Amino acid sequence: MKVAIIGASGFTGEKLVEILLRHPEVTISYISAKLEEELPFSDLFPRFKNKLDLVCKNLDLEESAKSAEVFFLALPHRASFAVAPFFLKKGKMVIDLSADYRFPDAKIYEKFYKVEHKDRENLKNAVYGLPEFYREKIKKTRLLANPGCYPTVSILSIAPLLKEGLLKDIIIDAKSGITGAGRHALLEYHYAHLNGNLFSYKPFTHQHLPEITQVLSDVSREKIDLRFTPHVIPAERGILATVYANLTKEVSEEQINKIYGKYYGKEPFVRFFKQKLPQLKDVIESNFCDIGVSSQGKNIVIVGVIDNLIKGASGQAVQNMNIMLGWEETLGLL
């Protein structure tokens, strides 16, 4: 299958290239980025020399549509809905890694992303790409809205107990490496500022907050309200989310283990640990989400970890492609 990566010069685009090059069923046939000069991808990223020397071009819609059948849009938020309709009209499969198609209600998107949504027609056909809860819908779609990184780890950590009616008063304290902000030249992400530093940001206005509550409300079939505070840590990558909550009733450790086993026992990329809280280094460079729980009486702490560039972005996008095409879900990811 020929695939294209639109926005290949960002962190997620680069990671998509890395993953897709080892995928046994695909060939990267077109790559684009916003460049002053078109040049081989291996000139942009020398580690791909003799692996992918394909010329990385400024996007030409007609040329790209003739080159591939599956399109990964690794574009900034607010950019995908300008190009996705073209590919969809051409009968292509679109996997969007931005937030442009994650919200069925365009008004929520417009509130948090501060721009008018310009493709409401296709928005209603998009499927949210969290395989563990939407696999059957993913199989049938041609427009996939890949989840955000914070929502992926937060939702997977919380959803089983929430679906069983056992959680309330939820607080998510999440910490991410600097690649979560994208490849931007911003002062707060310079080495001299970030090294030895840690800071929280946007506790009530972060764009992933409505995404988390939207999906948790959907899977639990009740309106969910929670607190979410993200932080940046002086690490290249990875997210650790510590969830503080109260149980609606006392539940034994054995019962909690059974609940997570019920939801994730057969999932290829979610690992639940009994009597152990996961660590960030256990998932870096992998598509796994690791989860552990500690409880005492009606108090509970849930810890989830992912690699923000893989399970939080590019790896999950490839996982979704595999599902959409009816392939083994783990292809290219193990």
N, C-alpha and C positions, 0 to 999 in steps of 0.2 A: 504494500500500500504506500503510495506516495503522500508525504506529509509536508506541510509548509509551516514555518514559524515566522509570525509577523511580530516584530519587536524583539529580535534575537540578541540585541546588545545589552539588555538588562540582566539582572541576576537570575530571574526566572527563565528568561530566554536562553541564557548560557547553560543553565542546568537542564533545560529541555533538550538541548543539543546533546549534552553528555548522556542523558538517559536514552534518547532515541537512537543514538549511534550503536548502542548495545542491544537494541530491540530486534529480535529475529524476524519480525514480519513487516518492518517498515523501511523506507528509504527517504531521507531528507532531500527533497527535490527543489525547494525554494526557501530562501531565508531573506528577511529584509530588516532594516533598521533605519533610523533617521541619521544619515551620514552626510558629511561634506563631500566625501569621495567614496565611490563604490570600490570595494576591495575584497579579496578572499577572506572568508571568515577566520581562517587560521592566521591572518595578519592581525586581526583584532584580538584574537586569543591564541597565542602561539602554541599552547598545549594541545591544540587540535591539528597541528601540522601533520600532514599525511593521513589524517582521519577525516577531516572535512575541509577541503580547500575550495568548496563552492563559493562563488562570489556573493557577498552580502550586498543587496541592492536597496535603494530607496524604493518604497512600495509602488508597484505598478499593478493595479487591480486586474486588468485584463490578462497580463502576462502571468501573474500568479495563479489566476483561476485555471489557466491551461496547464499548469505545472503539477497540481496536487489535488487530492480528493478530501483530505482532512486538514483543517486549518486551526492551528493553535494561535490564539491572539494573546500575546504576552505584552500587551499595551498598557499605558497608564489608564487609570480610571478616567472616564469621560471621553475616551478615544474609540473604544470598541464599537459603540453603536453607530459610528460613522462608517464603518467598513463591514460589519457583520451582515447587514441586509444584502449587500452585493453578493457575498459568497453564498448566502442562503438561497437567493434567487437563482444562482447557478447550480443549485442542487448539492452544494458542498456540505460537509459536516463541520460544524464550528464548535470549538472548545475555547471558551473565553475565560482567561485568568483574572480579568478585572472584575469590578463590582457591578458593571453596567447591566447585567441581566440577573442579578441575585434577588431582586425585590419584585414580587408580583405587583405590588402597589408602587407605582412610579412616584407618588408623592413622598414616600419615605426616602427613596433614593434622592429626590430633589432636595429634601430637607437637609440630609447629611452630606451630600456631595456638591451642593450649591450650584447646580446646573440643571437646565431643563432636559428631561429624557426625550430623545429624539427618535426612538424606535419602539413605541408602545405596541405596535402591531406584532412584532416578534417577541416582545417581552412576555406576552401571555402564553407563548409556547416553550419558553425556556424551562429547563429542569435543573434544580439545585443539585450539584454533584457531590453529595456525601454518600458514598456507596453503601455504608453500613445501614442507612435508613431509607435510601431512595433507589436502590438497585434496580427494581423492576421498572421504574419510570425512566431511569437512565438508559436502559436497554432500548427504549422506543423513541428517544429524542434525537434530533439533529442539531439542537442548540443547547449546549451544556454550560451552565454557569458554575464554574469551579469555585469552591468555597474559599473564604479568607483564611489566613493562618491562625489567628486567635480564635475565630469561630470553630475551626476544625477541632482543635484540642479541647476547647471549652465544652462544646456540644458532646463530643464523644465521652468526655469525663463525667458529665452530669446526666445525660439522657436516660441511662438504664434505671437509675433510682427515681428520677423524675417521672418516667413513664409508669412506674409502679406506685406512684403517689406517696413517695417516702421523703421528699425533700421540700424544705421551705427556707426562707430567709437566706437566699444564696448570695454569696460574695465571691467574685472571681478576682484574684490577685495574680496577674500574668506578667511574665518577664521575657523579653525577646532580645535576640542578638541584633546587631545593627543592620544586617542585610534585609531585615523586615521593612525598613524604610525605603528600600530601592536604591538605585545607583545615582544619588544626588550629591551635589557639592554643597552641603549645608554645614554651617559652622558647628552646630551641636553634634555632628557626626564625625568631625575631624578627630584624628587620633589623639591630639594633645588635649582636646576637651573631654573625650569619652574615656580615655585610659584612667582607670582607678575611680571612675565616676559611676553613678546610677541615678536615674531620675524617672519620675512618673509624669504622665501627660494625659490630657483630655479625659478626665475621669467621667464626665457626663456627656461628652459630645463626640467621643470616638466613633468613627463610622462602622466599626464592627459590633458595637453594642446592639443596634437594631437588628443586625443579622443574627446574632446569637439568640436574642429574645424571640425573633420571628420563627426560627427553626425549632427552638425548644417548645414554643407554644404550639407549633404544628404537630410535633411528634407526641406531645403529652396531651393534646386536645384541650388545653386550658390556657388562659392568658398568663404569661409568665413575666414577672417584673424582678429584676435583680440589679446588683451593683457590679460594675466592671471597671477595674483600673489597670491599664497597661503600663509597663515600665520598660526602659531600655537599659540593658546591661552591657558592660564592656567585653562582649564576646562577638565573634563573627556571625554565628548563626544558632538557631535552636530557640524553642519556646518552652518554658516551664510554667504551667498554670496551677496555682494552689487555690482550691475551691473550699471555702468555709461555708457550712450550712448547718441547719438543724434538721433532725429527723422528725417526722410526724409521729413516730412511735419508736420505741426501742427495738432494734433489730440486731440479731446476733451476727458475729463475724462470718459464721458459716452461711447464714442466709444472704448476706451481702455478696459473698463469693459466688453463690448460686445464681444470684440475679445478674451479675456481670458475665458469668458463664453462659447464661441463657441468651444474652444479646450478642456476645462476642466470641463464644466458644468455637465457632466455625469461621470467624472472620480472619482472612489471611494477614491483615496488617494492623490488627489491634491485639496487644498483649496485656492481659491483666495479671498482676502479681499479687499473690496472697502473702500477707505479713511482710511486705516490702514496699517502700515508696521508690518510684523510679527516679533515675538521674538523667540529666541531659546528654551526657556522653554516650549513653546506651543507644540512642536513636540517631545521632548525627551521621549523615551520609546514608540514611535508610528511609524507607517509606512507612516505618512503624510508628504507631502511637502507643506508648506504654502508659498504663494506668495503675495506680495503687491507692489503697484506702486505709485510713486509720479512724477508729471511732471509739467513743467513750460515752455511755449512756445515750442521750439524744444529740450529742455533738459529733460532727463528722468532718473530716478533712479528706479531700480527694485531690490527688496530684496526677496531672497528666503532662507528658512531654512529647514533643515532635521536633523534627527538623523543619523549620519554617519554609525552606526552599524546596523540600521534597514532599512529604505528606501535607505540608501547608501550602503547596503550590504545584510545582512541576511534576512531582511524582504522582500526586493525586490526579492531575490532569491526564497523565498516561494511563493510570489505573482506570479512569473513566473512559478513555478511548478504547481500552481493551474490552470493557463491558459493552460499549456502544457497538463495537464490531463483532461481538460474540466470541472473542478470543479468551484464552485463559487469563484471568485477572492479574496474575503475577508476572506476566511476560515483560521482560526488560527491567523488572523491579527487584528481583531477588538474585 
